[in-house]
Amino acid sequence: TTLNLQNTQISDKQAEAPADALKVNETLTTLDLQNNQTSANGADALANALKVNRTLTTLHLQNNQISAKEAKALADALKVNQTLTTLNLSPNQISDEGAAQLADALKVNQSLAILNLSLNQISAKGSEALADALKVNQTLTTLNLEENQISAKAAEALADALK
């Protein structure tokens, strides 16, 4: 089952409703919240739901107001969630700090296959943290870092991680 709520101007408070439903729902596999106004409270509610949900495989949060703080909450959820395979966080304001948090989650997560972090103000520090995670992660098949500020050194670290 797919719930598509993109472009509906969902605020933080309104994002709590689908998040609460995720805690008990056993059929929803895709939740699309792209192009909304979800930030701190909404992302935290979604992260808490991901900690207990066992059916959601795809979460689209692109073009919201997700910063490093919200990325940390989502990263904490990824450390325990075993079903999410696709997470789209492009474009938001994840930054290096958020990328590092997500990288830590990737070191232990065993389900995520696709992570889109394009257009997230990630530079060398964040991409190097992601490269370290790629060295141990066995499930991620696609990491999109398009339109970030990745240095040549960081690109080399990413390439080395794939060997």
C-alpha positions in Angstrom: 0.0 0.0 0.0 1.2 3.5 -0.8 0.2 6.8 0.8 1.1 9.7 -1.4 0.9 13.1 0.4 3.3 15.0 -1.7 2.7 18.7 -2.3 0.0 19.0 0.3 1.7 21.6 2.5 1.9 19.2 5.5 3.3 21.0 8.5 5.2 19.5 11.4 2.0 19.0 13.4 0.2 17.4 10.5 3.1 15.0 9.8 2.5 13.5 13.2 -0.7 11.9 12.1 0.8 9.6 9.4 3.7 9.0 11.8 1.3 7.8 14.5 -0.5 5.5 12.0 2.9 4.0 11.0 3.3 2.8 14.6 0.4 0.3 14.2 -0.1 0.0 10.5 0.9 -3.4 9.0 0.2 -2.8 5.3 1.8 0.6 4.3 5.0 0.0 2.4 5.5 3.5 0.8 5.0 6.9 2.4 5.6 9.9 0.2 5.8 13.3 2.0 7.9 15.1 -0.5 7.5 18.8 -1.1 5.9 19.7 2.2 6.9 21.7 5.3 8.0 18.9 7.6 10.8 19.8 9.9 11.7 19.0 13.6 8.6 17.7 15.2 7.3 15.9 12.1 10.7 14.3 11.4 11.0 13.2 15.0 7.6 11.7 14.9 8.4 9.8 11.7 11.7 8.6 13.2 10.0 7.3 16.3 7.5 5.5 14.1 10.3 3.9 12.1 11.7 2.4 15.3 8.7 0.2 15.7 7.2 -0.1 12.2 7.9 -3.4 10.4 6.3 -2.8 6.9 7.4 0.5 5.5 10.1 0.0 2.8 10.1 3.4 1.1 10.1 6.9 2.7 10.2 10.0 0.5 11.1 13.2 2.5 12.6 15.2 -0.3 12.2 19.0 -0.3 11.1 19.4 3.3 12.9 21.3 6.1 15.1 18.4 7.3 18.3 19.7 9.0 21.1 17.9 10.8 19.0 17.6 14.0 16.2 15.8 12.2 18.8 13.7 10.3 20.1 12.5 13.7 16.6 11.4 14.7 16.2 9.5 11.4 19.7 8.0 11.8 18.8 6.7 15.3 15.7 5.1 13.8 17.8 3.5 11.0 19.9 1.8 13.6 17.0 -0.3 14.7 14.7 -0.4 11.7 15.0 -3.5 9.6 12.5 -2.9 6.8 13.2 0.5 5.2 15.1 0.0 1.9 14.7 3.4 0.3 15.1 6.8 2.0 15.0 10.0 -0.1 16.2 13.1 1.8 16.9 15.3 -1.3 17.0 18.3 -1.2 17.1 19.3 2.4 19.6 20.9 4.8 21.3 17.7 6.2 24.9 19.2 6.1 28.0 17.4 7.2 26.7 16.9 10.7 23.6 15.1 9.5 25.6 13.1 7.0 27.9 11.9 9.7 24.9 10.8 11.8 23.5 8.9 8.9 26.9 7.4 8.2 27.0 6.0 11.8 23.6 4.4 11.2 24.7 2.9 7.9 27.4 1.0 9.8 24.8 -1.0 11.6 21.7 -0.9 9.4 21.1 -4.0 7.4 18.2 -3.1 5.2 18.7 0.3 3.5 19.6 -0.1 -0.2 19.0 3.4 -1.5 19.9 6.6 0.2 19.4 9.9 -1.7 21.3 12.8 -0.1 21.6 15.0 -3.2 21.4 18.8 -2.7 22.1 18.7 1.1 25.0 21.0 1.7 27.4 18.1 2.3 31.1 18.7 1.9 34.3 16.7 2.4 33.7 16.0 6.1 30.3 14.5 5.6 31.2 12.5 2.5 34.3 11.1 4.1 32.1 9.9 7.0 29.8 8.2 4.5 32.8 6.7 2.8 33.9 5.1 6.1 30.4 3.7 6.5 30.5 2.2 3.0 33.5 0.2 4.0 31.4 -1.9 6.5 27.8 -1.5 5.1 26.7 -4.6 3.1 23.3 -3.5 1.9 23.5 0.0 0.4 23.5 -0.2 -3.4 22.8 3.4 -4.2 24.1 6.5 -2.5 23.2 9.7 -4.3 25.4 12.7 -3.4 24.7 14.7 -6.5 24.9 18.6 -6.2 26.9 18.6 -2.9 30.3 20.2 -2.3 32.4 17.1 -2.3 36.2 17.6 -2.6 38.5 15.5 -4.8 39.9 13.9 -1.6 36.4 13.0 -0.4 35.5 11.6 -3.9 38.7 9.5 -3.7 37.7 8.2 -0.2 34.3 7.2 -1.6 35.9 5.4 -4.5 38.3 3.6 -2.2 35.4 2.5 0.0 33.8 0.7 -3.0 36.9 -1.5 -3.6 
